[in-house]
Amino acid sequence: MKRIMMTLAAIFAVTAILVATPASSESKVYKFSGGPSGGTFQYFASGISQWTNDHKLLGMNKVNVSASAGSTFNVRVVSAGKADFGIAYAGDTYLASVGKLSPKDTAKYEGAMAVGYLYGAPAQLIVRADSGINSAADLAGKRVGVGKGGSGAAANAERFFRGMGVWDKMEPQFLGYNNAAAAFSNKQLDAFWVFAGYPTAAVIQAAQQNNIKLIDVRSDAESHGVFNTYPFYSALDVPANTYKGQTANVKSFQDSALWIANEKVPTDVVYNMIKSVYSKEGLAYLVTIKKTAKQMSVAGGTKGTTKLKLHPGAEKFWKEMGVLK
């Protein structure tokens, strides 16, 4: 009897331990919202997730990546906690936090925080060389591909073209880059807009089938006060010969693509990820995934985050590296 009682006591003790500490044997799956399949956002989200999982940066926990519509979608789902991480443009993230994401969306998305800078995304407006279109102002009455609905490209297109006073005068077509390039080549579009690193595959495709011209969107933006309204844009040139038939530099502007995280993701999770991803080995790995990652560096890791809240895990890392004081 005594032996039976001792056995039962041991069983109860083990059971109590198991019940009291269920989390110790459970693993969490963190969600990383990327972008359209085959797009730059998706490459970065997949690369960061794969590096994290391969190097067990989160112990038993994993990061799963999913495709999405893009920047504005990611800001919404990360802010709401429906995704833990995402890729988004600095402009979208900032405007969303102050209730100005779009004229139709004035909700404040304050739960998305910046982690680090990934790359610059320049605006590119493509027309046919013989179209007679020399400015965005000439697009009134024209069919213009502006990016997939819910994407950062489409959001930035609307800001720019509204600033130019032509958004309500042209016919915006919400098409992804490849579909827009195909429609352009089939004479179904008069122009299309790209907001991505150059050279962009869709523009290369269009240049192979058409004599194209890139519009100077920076001068248009400057003359219409777009930079005053949206100070997160910065100037750059698309270098000559980036595309077939483009023999001179073309003035443009860009926004910064950022890695973002939900405010409730634990500090140590973000810290462990960013410390490894921005290591020499981590950056070299991302370049093998997408050459655009050559723009990433520790020194430039907080570009585009001036108006944003940094996640505590990211802030800890950037201070350790001397990037922040």
C-alpha positions as CSV (number, residue, x, y, z in Angstrom):
1,M,0.0,0.0,0.0
2,K,2.8,2.3,0.9
3,R,4.5,1.6,-2.4
4,I,1.3,2.3,-4.3
5,M,0.9,5.6,-2.5
6,M,4.5,6.6,-3.3
7,T,4.0,5.7,-6.9
8,L,0.8,7.8,-7.1
9,A,2.5,10.7,-5.5
10,A,5.3,10.6,-8.0
11,I,2.8,10.5,-10.9
12,F,0.9,13.5,-9.4
13,A,4.2,15.4,-9.0
14,V,5.2,14.9,-12.6
15,T,1.7,15.8,-13.9
16,A,1.8,19.0,-11.8
17,I,5.1,20.0,-13.4
18,L,3.8,19.3,-16.9
19,V,0.6,21.2,-16.4
20,A,2.4,24.2,-14.8
21,T,4.9,24.5,-17.6
22,P,3.2,23.8,-20.9
23,A,5.0,26.6,-22.7
24,S,8.4,25.0,-22.2
25,S,7.6,22.3,-24.8
26,E,5.7,24.5,-27.2
27,S,7.1,26.4,-30.1
28,K,5.7,29.6,-31.6
29,V,5.5,30.4,-35.3
30,Y,6.1,34.1,-36.1
31,K,4.4,35.4,-39.3
32,F,6.3,37.4,-41.8
33,S,4.2,39.2,-44.4
34,G,6.2,39.8,-47.6
35,G,4.8,40.9,-51.0
36,P,3.6,39.7,-54.3
37,S,5.1,36.4,-55.4
38,G,8.3,37.1,-57.4
39,G,8.6,40.7,-56.0
40,T,11.4,42.3,-54.1
41,F,9.5,42.4,-50.8
42,Q,8.9,38.6,-51.0
43,Y,12.6,37.9,-51.7
44,F,13.6,39.9,-48.6
45,A,10.9,38.4,-46.3
46,S,11.8,34.9,-47.5
47,G,15.6,35.5,-47.1
48,I,15.3,36.9,-43.5
49,S,12.9,34.1,-42.5
50,Q,15.2,31.4,-44.0
51,W,18.3,32.8,-42.3
52,T,16.5,33.0,-39.0
53,N,15.3,29.4,-39.2
54,D,18.5,27.9,-40.6
55,H,20.5,29.5,-37.8
56,K,17.9,28.8,-35.1
57,L,18.0,32.4,-34.0
58,L,14.8,31.9,-32.1
59,G,15.5,28.5,-30.6
60,M,12.6,26.2,-31.1
61,N,10.5,29.0,-32.6
62,K,10.2,29.5,-36.4
63,V,9.3,32.3,-38.9
64,N,6.9,31.5,-41.7
65,V,6.7,33.9,-44.7
66,S,3.5,34.6,-46.6
67,A,2.9,36.5,-49.8
68,S,0.8,39.7,-49.6
69,A,-0.4,42.6,-51.7
70,G,2.5,44.7,-50.5
71,S,3.4,47.7,-48.3
72,T,0.1,49.2,-47.2
73,F,-1.4,45.7,-46.6
74,N,1.6,44.8,-44.5
75,V,1.4,48.0,-42.4
76,R,-2.2,47.1,-41.6
77,V,-1.7,43.5,-40.7
78,V,1.5,44.1,-38.7
79,S,0.0,46.9,-36.8
80,A,-3.0,44.7,-35.9
81,G,-0.8,41.8,-34.8
82,K,-2.1,39.6,-37.6
83,A,1.5,39.4,-38.8
84,D,4.6,39.8,-36.6
85,F,6.9,41.1,-39.2
86,G,6.6,42.7,-42.7
87,I,8.2,44.8,-45.3
88,A,6.8,48.3,-45.9
89,Y,7.8,51.7,-47.2
90,A,8.7,54.3,-44.7
91,G,6.2,56.7,-46.1
92,D,3.3,54.2,-45.8
93,T,4.4,53.3,-42.2
94,Y,4.5,56.9,-41.1
95,L,1.3,58.1,-42.8
96,A,-0.5,55.0,-41.4
97,S,0.6,55.9,-37.9
98,V,-0.9,59.4,-38.1
99,G,-4.2,58.4,-39.9
100,K,-3.2,59.5,-43.4
101,L,-2.5,56.3,-45.2
102,S,-5.0,57.3,-47.9
103,P,-8.0,59.6,-48.4
104,K,-10.3,56.6,-47.8
105,D,-8.3,55.2,-44.9
106,T,-7.9,57.5,-41.9
107,A,-7.5,54.9,-39.2
108,K,-4.3,55.2,-37.1
109,Y,-2.1,52.1,-37.4
110,E,0.3,52.6,-34.5
111,G,1.3,49.0,-33.8
112,A,3.9,48.7,-36.5
113,M,7.4,49.7,-35.6
114,A,10.6,50.1,-37.7
115,V,13.4,47.5,-37.4
116,G,15.8,48.4,-40.2
117,Y,16.5,49.8,-43.6
118,L,16.6,47.4,-46.5
119,Y,16.8,49.4,-49.8
120,G,15.7,52.4,-51.7
121,A,12.7,52.1,-54.1
122,P,12.8,54.8,-56.9
123,A,9.8,55.9,-58.9
124,Q,9.9,55.1,-62.6
125,L,7.3,56.3,-65.0
126,I,7.5,54.6,-68.4
127,V,5.9,55.8,-71.7
128,R,6.6,55.1,-75.4
129,A,9.3,57.3,-76.8
130,D,7.0,58.6,-79.6
131,S,4.0,59.1,-77.3
132,G,4.4,62.9,-77.0
133,I,4.2,62.4,-73.2
134,N,6.9,64.5,-71.5
135,S,5.5,65.1,-68.1
136,A,3.1,63.4,-65.7
137,A,0.8,66.4,-66.4
138,D,0.4,65.0,-69.9
139,L,-1.3,61.8,-68.6
140,A,-4.8,63.3,-68.4
141,G,-7.2,61.0,-70.3
142,K,-4.5,58.3,-70.5
143,R,-4.5,54.7,-69.2
144,V,-1.8,54.3,-66.6
145,G,-0.7,51.1,-64.8
146,V,-0.2,52.2,-61.2
147,G,0.6,49.0,-59.4
148,K,-1.4,46.3,-57.7
149,G,-4.2,47.4,-55.4
150,G,-3.0,47.4,-51.8
151,S,0.7,47.8,-52.8
152,G,3.1,50.5,-51.9
153,A,3.5,51.3,-55.6
154,A,-0.2,52.1,-56.0
155,A,-0.2,54.2,-52.8
156,N,2.8,56.2,-53.9
157,A,1.4,56.6,-57.4
158,E,-1.8,58.0,-56.0
159,R,0.1,60.5,-53.8
160,F,2.3,61.6,-56.7
161,F,-0.4,61.9,-59.3
162,R,-2.9,63.6,-56.9
163,G,-0.1,66.1,-56.1
164,M,0.2,66.7,-59.8
165,G,-3.5,67.2,-60.1
166,V,-4.0,64.4,-62.6
167,W,-5.1,61.4,-60.6
168,D,-8.8,62.1,-61.2
169,K,-8.2,63.0,-64.9
170,M,-6.3,59.8,-65.9
171,E,-7.5,56.2,-65.9
172,P,-5.5,54.3,-63.2
173,Q,-5.2,50.6,-63.8
174,F,-4.4,48.5,-60.7
175,L,-2.0,46.0,-62.3
176,G,1.2,44.3,-61.0
177,Y,4.4,45.2,-62.8
178,N,4.6,42.2,-65.1
179,N,1.0,42.5,-66.1
180,A,1.4,46.2,-66.6
181,A,4.4,45.7,-68.9
182,A,2.5,43.1,-70.9
183,A,-0.5,45.5,-71.2
184,F,1.8,48.3,-72.2
185,S,3.4,46.2,-75.0
186,N,-0.1,45.3,-76.2
187,K,-1.1,49.0,-76.4
188,Q,-3.6,48.6,-73.6
189,L,-1.8,51.1,-71.5
190,D,-0.3,54.5,-72.4
191,A,2.1,54.5,-69.4
192,F,3.0,52.5,-66.3
193,W,4.4,53.3,-62.9
194,V,7.0,51.2,-61.1
195,F,8.2,51.8,-57.5
196,A,11.1,49.4,-57.1
197,G,14.8,49.1,-57.4
198,Y,16.4,49.4,-60.8
199,P,16.8,47.7,-63.2
200,T,13.3,46.3,-62.8
201,A,12.5,43.2,-64.7
202,A,9.1,44.5,-65.9
203,V,10.8,47.7,-67.4
204,I,13.5,45.5,-69.1
205,Q,10.6,43.5,-70.6
206,A,8.9,46.6,-71.9
207,A,12.1,48.0,-73.3
208,Q,12.8,44.8,-75.3
209,Q,9.4,45.1,-77.0
210,N,9.0,48.9,-77.3
211,N,11.0,52.1,-77.7
212,I,10.5,53.5,-74.2
213,K,11.2,56.7,-72.4
214,L,11.4,57.4,-68.6
215,I,9.7,60.6,-67.5
216,D,11.5,63.1,-65.2
217,V,9.2,62.7,-62.2
218,R,11.4,64.6,-59.8
219,S,11.0,67.9,-61.5
220,D,7.3,67.3,-61.7
221,A,7.2,66.6,-57.9
222,E,9.3,69.6,-57.1
223,S,7.2,72.0,-59.1
224,H,4.0,70.8,-57.6
225,G,5.1,70.7,-53.9
226,V,4.9,66.9,-53.6
227,F,8.1,66.9,-51.5
228,N,6.7,69.5,-49.1
229,T,3.7,67.3,-48.5
230,Y,5.7,64.1,-48.3
231,P,9.2,64.9,-46.9
232,F,10.2,61.2,-46.6
233,Y,11.0,61.1,-50.3
234,S,14.6,61.7,-51.3
235,A,16.1,62.6,-54.7
236,L,18.1,60.2,-57.0
237,D,18.8,59.6,-60.6
238,V,18.1,56.5,-62.7
239,P,21.5,56.2,-64.4
240,A,21.9,56.3,-68.1
241,N,21.7,52.9,-69.9
242,T,19.8,51.3,-67.1
243,Y,17.4,50.3,-69.8
244,K,17.6,49.8,-73.5
245,G,17.3,53.2,-75.3
246,Q,17.7,55.2,-72.1
247,T,20.9,57.2,-73.0
248,A,20.8,59.9,-70.2
249,N,20.3,60.0,-66.5
250,V,16.6,60.5,-65.5
251,K,15.7,62.5,-62.4
252,S,13.5,60.6,-59.9
253,F,12.8,60.2,-56.2
254,Q,12.6,57.3,-53.8
255,D,11.2,56.0,-50.6
256,S,12.9,53.6,-48.2
257,A,11.8,49.9,-47.9
258,L,11.9,48.9,-44.2
259,W,11.7,45.8,-42.1
260,I,8.9,46.4,-39.6
261,A,7.6,44.5,-36.6
262,N,4.5,44.5,-34.4
263,E,5.1,46.4,-31.1
264,K,4.3,43.3,-29.0
265,V,7.0,41.0,-30.6
266,P,9.4,40.4,-27.7
267,T,12.5,42.6,-27.6
268,D,14.9,39.6,-27.5
269,V,13.3,38.1,-30.6
270,V,13.8,41.2,-32.7
271,Y,17.3,41.8,-31.2
272,N,18.5,38.3,-32.0
273,M,17.2,38.4,-35.5
274,I,18.5,41.8,-36.5
275,K,21.9,41.2,-34.9
276,S,22.4,38.1,-37.1
277,V,20.7,39.4,-40.2
278,Y,22.9,42.6,-40.3
279,S,26.1,40.6,-39.6
280,K,28.7,40.3,-42.4
281,E,27.5,36.8,-43.0
282,G,23.8,37.6,-42.9
283,L,24.2,40.5,-45.3
284,A,26.2,38.4,-47.7
285,Y,23.5,35.7,-47.6
286,L,20.8,38.2,-48.5
287,V,22.7,39.4,-51.5
288,T,22.7,35.8,-52.8
289,I,18.9,36.0,-52.5
290,K,18.5,39.4,-54.1
291,K,21.2,41.7,-55.3
292,T,19.2,44.7,-54.1
293,A,20.4,43.7,-50.6
294,K,23.8,45.3,-51.5
295,Q,22.2,48.5,-50.3
296,M,22.0,47.2,-46.7
297,S,24.6,48.1,-44.2
298,V,25.0,48.6,-40.4
299,A,26.0,52.2,-41.0
300,G,22.9,52.9,-43.0
301,G,20.6,50.7,-41.0
302,T,18.3,53.4,-39.7
303,K,17.8,55.4,-43.0
304,G,14.2,56.2,-43.5
305,T,13.2,55.7,-39.9
306,T,13.5,59.3,-38.6
307,K,9.7,59.9,-38.3
308,L,9.0,56.4,-37.0
309,K,9.1,54.5,-33.7
310,L,11.9,51.9,-33.6
311,H,11.1,48.5,-32.1
312,P,12.9,48.2,-28.7
313,G,14.9,45.2,-29.9
314,A,16.1,47.2,-33.0
315,E,16.8,50.3,-30.9
316,K,19.0,48.2,-28.6
317,F,21.0,46.8,-31.5
318,W,21.5,50.1,-33.3
319,K,22.7,51.8,-30.1
320,E,25.1,48.9,-29.5
321,M,26.5,49.4,-33.0
322,G,26.9,53.2,-32.5
323,V,24.3,54.1,-35.2
324,L,22.0,55.6,-32.6
325,K,23.1,57.6,-29.5
